[in-house]
Amino acid sequence: MGLNGKLVSQTNIKSDGGDLLFELFRYKLSYVPFLCPQIIHTADLVAGQWGAVGSVITCNYTVDGEKKFFKAVLETLDEKKRSITYKVVEGHGLERFTSFKITFSISGCERDMVVTWTFEYERKSECVPHPHELVDLSTAITKQIEHGEKKFFKAVNEDAIDEKKRSITYKVVEGHGLERFTSFKITFSISGCKRDMVVTWTFEYERKCECMPHPHELVDLCTAITKQIECCYSLVPN
């Protein structure tokens, strides 16, 4: 019994989107890296279907300045309690623990909710420390998601539509981006045919100065958008 451990992290959030948050961690884990990119770098489905018991995910993240990885199986799910449990089967943790489970749950309602992370594990020996760093990590993830920065932009269609090439270009005229860029254009196009197509997003811009970083985050964002649309499209009957 002395080797078994349990740590709990609870965070109050002022949000009315409890169901949406539960759906995020059940069906849309791949979005989390875009909400807290400094902590979670990738979250991918490698077997099964998102949100289904028995599905397998992998996650790359940083804790205490070190990059870590784990693979986990969705073990239990309780929609009524808005609770989901993953069992770690590979990666960080299992070199120190015989078993490791992570449970995410949401309680409360309206704008007074509590997000709870529960870590249950069995240490391989008494000299293995309890993973308190994961309590701080999970709290940081919750807060970053709660305070996720919202972006806005207004764009005009430049009449740059090519139906033959299936291409359309928008020019940003207001909002996020123009505080860093003198001009910004977004082009969306599709090439190929049947079940072998390529979706291309092109961002053309002029930075206001050399110190302005290139907007690499938009490359990851548009890739996520494309993949999510592909997943939704695959669910539509032919």
C-alpha positions in Angstrom: 0.0 0.0 0.0 2.9 2.4 0.7 3.9 2.5 -2.9 0.4 3.5 -4.1 -0.1 7.2 -4.6 -2.8 9.7 -5.5 -2.5 13.4 -6.3 -5.3 15.7 -7.0 -5.3 19.2 -8.7 -8.5 21.3 -8.5 -9.0 24.6 -10.3 -12.0 26.9 -10.1 -12.9 28.4 -13.5 -15.4 31.1 -14.3 -16.9 29.6 -17.4 -20.3 28.3 -18.6 -18.7 25.9 -21.1 -18.3 22.8 -19.0 -19.8 20.5 -21.6 -17.5 22.1 -24.3 -14.5 21.6 -22.1 -15.4 18.0 -21.5 -15.8 17.5 -25.2 -12.4 19.1 -25.8 -10.7 16.5 -23.7 -12.8 13.7 -25.1 -13.0 14.4 -28.8 -10.7 17.3 -29.6 -7.4 16.7 -27.7 -5.5 17.6 -30.8 -6.7 21.2 -30.2 -5.1 21.5 -26.8 -1.6 22.2 -28.2 -3.0 25.3 -29.8 -4.4 26.5 -26.5 -1.3 25.9 -24.4 1.6 25.4 -26.9 4.3 26.0 -24.3 3.2 23.0 -22.3 1.5 20.5 -24.7 3.2 20.2 -28.1 1.2 17.4 -29.7 -1.8 15.2 -28.9 -2.6 12.6 -31.5 -4.9 9.7 -32.0 -3.0 6.5 -32.9 -5.7 3.9 -32.6 -9.5 3.7 -32.4 -11.8 6.8 -32.5 -11.6 10.0 -30.6 -13.6 9.8 -27.4 -14.2 6.0 -27.5 -13.2 3.7 -24.7 -10.2 1.7 -25.9 -8.8 4.4 -28.1 -5.1 5.2 -27.9 -3.5 8.6 -27.8 0.1 9.9 -27.7 1.2 13.2 -26.2 4.4 15.2 -26.2 4.7 17.9 -23.6 7.2 19.8 -21.4 7.4 19.7 -17.6 10.1 21.4 -15.5 11.9 22.3 -18.7 12.2 18.7 -20.0 10.4 17.3 -23.0 8.3 14.2 -22.2 6.1 11.7 -24.0 3.4 9.2 -23.1 1.0 6.8 -24.8 -2.3 6.2 -23.1 -5.5 4.2 -23.5 -8.9 5.7 -22.8 -10.0 3.4 -20.0 -13.3 4.7 -18.6 -15.8 7.4 -19.5 -18.7 8.9 -17.5 -20.7 11.4 -19.5 -23.0 12.2 -16.6 -20.1 13.1 -14.3 -18.1 14.6 -17.2 -15.2 12.4 -16.3 -12.6 10.6 -18.5 -9.7 8.3 -17.4 -6.6 7.4 -19.4 -4.2 4.6 -18.5 -0.6 5.3 -19.4 0.9 2.3 -21.3 4.2 3.8 -22.5 6.5 6.7 -22.1 7.3 9.1 -19.3 6.2 7.9 -15.9 6.4 4.2 -16.5 10.2 4.2 -15.9 9.3 5.2 -12.3 5.9 3.7 -11.9 4.4 0.3 -12.2 1.0 1.8 -13.2 -0.2 5.3 -13.9 -3.7 6.7 -14.6 -4.9 10.2 -15.3 -8.5 11.3 -14.7 -10.0 14.6 -15.9 -13.4 15.7 -14.6 -15.6 18.8 -14.4 -18.1 19.5 -11.7 -20.4 22.4 -10.9 -22.5 24.4 -13.3 -22.9 27.8 -14.9 -20.0 30.1 -14.2 -18.8 28.3 -11.0 -17.1 25.1 -12.1 -14.2 23.0 -10.8 -11.8 21.2 -13.1 -10.2 18.2 -11.3 -7.2 16.2 -12.4 -6.5 13.0 -10.5 -3.3 11.1 -10.8 -3.3 7.5 -9.4 -0.1 5.5 -9.6 2.1 2.8 -8.0 5.7 3.7 -7.5 8.4 1.1 -8.3 10.1 1.7 -5.0 10.0 4.0 -1.9 12.8 6.1 -3.3 10.7 7.2 -6.3 9.3 10.7 -5.5 5.6 11.5 -5.9 5.0 13.4 -9.2 4.0 16.7 -7.7 5.2 18.5 -10.8 2.1 17.1 -12.6 -0.2 19.0 -10.2 1.4 22.3 -11.2 1.4 21.2 -14.8 -2.4 20.3 -14.9 -3.3 23.6 -13.1 -1.3 25.6 -15.7 -3.1 23.7 -18.6 -6.5 24.4 -17.1 -5.8 28.1 -16.6 -4.3 28.5 -20.1 -7.4 26.9 -21.6 -9.7 29.0 -19.5 -7.9 32.2 -20.5 -7.3 31.2 -24.1 -6.5 34.2 -26.1 -9.2 35.0 -28.7 -8.2 36.4 -32.1 -10.3 38.4 -34.6 -9.8 39.6 -38.1 -11.9 41.2 -40.8 -11.0 40.3 -44.4 -12.2 41.2 -47.9 -12.4 38.9 -50.9 -10.0 40.4 -53.4 -11.9 39.0 -56.4 -8.9 36.6 -56.6 -11.1 33.5 -57.1 -10.0 30.8 -59.5 -12.7 28.2 -59.8 -10.6 26.1 -62.1 -7.7 26.0 -59.6 -10.2 25.9 -56.7 -8.4 28.9 -55.1 -9.6 31.9 -53.1 -7.6 34.8 -51.6 -8.6 37.1 -48.7 -6.9 40.3 -47.7 -6.9 41.1 -44.0 -8.1 44.7 -43.4 -8.6 44.8 -39.7 -7.8 42.9 -36.5 -5.2 40.4 -35.3 -2.1 40.5 -37.4 -2.2 44.0 -38.6 -0.6 45.2 -35.4 2.5 43.3 -36.5 2.1 43.4 -40.3 1.7 46.1 -42.9 -0.2 43.7 -45.1 -1.6 40.2 -44.8 -3.2 37.9 -47.3 -4.6 34.4 -46.9 -5.0 32.0 -49.9 -6.8 28.7 -49.6 -6.6 26.2 -52.5 -7.2 22.5 -53.3 -5.4 20.4 -55.8 -5.6 16.8 -56.9 -8.8 14.7 -57.2 -10.8 11.9 -55.8 -9.2 10.6 -52.6 -5.8 12.0 -53.2 -6.1 15.8 -52.7 -3.9 18.4 -51.2 -5.2 21.4 -49.2 -2.8 24.4 -49.3 -3.0 27.5 -47.1 -0.6 30.3 -48.2 0.1 33.3 -46.0 1.7 36.4 -47.6 2.6 39.3 -45.5 4.9 42.3 -44.9 6.3 42.6 -41.4 6.5 46.1 -39.8 10.0 45.5 -38.7 12.8 42.9 -38.7 12.1 42.1 -35.0 8.6 40.9 -35.8 8.5 37.1 -35.8 7.1 35.2 -38.7 3.5 33.8 -37.9 4.5 30.1 -37.8 1.6 29.5 -35.4 -0.8 30.0 -38.3 0.7 27.1 -40.2 -0.1 24.8 -37.3 -3.5 26.3 -36.9 -4.6 25.9 -40.5 -3.3 22.3 -40.5 -5.5 21.6 -37.5 -8.5 23.2 -39.2 -8.0 21.1 -42.3 -7.7 17.9 -40.4 -10.8 18.6 -38.3 -12.8 19.4 -41.4 -11.5 16.1 -43.0 -12.6 14.2 -39.9 -16.1 15.8 -40.0 -16.4 15.2 -43.7 -15.5 11.5 -43.3 -18.5 11.1 -41.0 -21.0 12.3 -43.7 -22.6 9.5 -45.6 -21.9 9.4 -49.3 
